[in-house]
Amino acid sequence: MARAHPVCPLCGRAIPPGVPQSRHHLVPRLKGGKGGETVLLHHICHKEIHASLSEADLARDYSTIDALRAHPRLAKFIRWVAKRPPGFSSRSAGNRRAR
């Protein structure tokens, strides 16, 4: 029986082997999350989280997947990236926007 690929909890797309991926600390390491819970995400999803939110914001208000998914900028990103194949990777840098 074939094993299913892990699923990115942010965008809901599969993470097949060879697709850029990274672990996200739900509470940033520098804000008390060292050794805390992590989630496996597409690298593009992880980059968007850190382009959208400061470490302080992540620790204070966005330490769960549900909270991240509810953030207006991330919700817009999720709707956009959900239409892309699992291996999609943006070539443009994820610029930080005004927080």
N, C-alpha and C positions, 0 to 999 in steps of 0.2 A: 504494500500500500504506500503510495507517495505521500510525503509530508507536505502539508500546506506551507506556503511562504508566510513569514510574519507579516502583520498588517500594521501600517503606520497609524497610531491612534489619533493623530492630528487630522490627516486628510482621508483616512479610511482606505487608501490604496495599498495593494500588496507591495512588499519589499523583496523582490526576487534576488537571488545571488548575483553579485557583480554590480548591483545598483548602489551608488554612493549612499551611505547611511552613517548615522552617528547616534550616540547616546546623549540624552538630555537629562540633566539633573533637574527634577521638578522644583527643588529649592536650590538655588545656585550654591556652589561649593563655598564661595567667599562669604555667603550670607547664612552659613550654618548647615548647608546641605551635604557637606563632605560625608560620604558613606551612606547618604540617604537614597531614596528611591529614584531610579532612572527609568527612562522609556526609550525604546529604539524607534528612531524617526528616519524618514528620508532626509538626506543632508540638506536639500533645498528647503524642507519644512523647518528644520532646525535653524538654518540661517535666517529664515523669515522671522522666527520667534525673537532671535537676538537683534535683528534689525528693527523690530517693532517696539521692544520693551527693554527697559534698563534692568540691571541685576536687582536693584531695590524694588522695582515694580513686580518683577517675577517673584521675589521672596514674599512681598507683602500681599499681593492681590491675585497672582496668577500661578499658584503652585499646584494646580490640578489641570488635567487635560480639559475638563469641562469649562473651567475658567478661561483657559487659552482659546478654546473654540468659540467662546462668547465675545472675545475682544473684537471690536469692529474691524480693524485692519486685518487681523488674522482670519476672521470669518470671510471677508472679501477674498483674501488669498486662497483659502480652502475651496471656495466655490470655483475659482479660476483654475487651481492646480488639479482639482478632481477630474477635470476634462482632459488631462494630459495622461500619457502612458506612464506606468510605474517607473520607468527608467529615465523620464524627462529630467533634464537639468538645465537650468537657466544659465546663459553665458554672461549675463550682466550681473554686476556686483549688487548685493542687497544693501542699498544705501540706507543709513539710519534717517528716519524722518523725525520731525519735531515731536517730542513726547508731550 
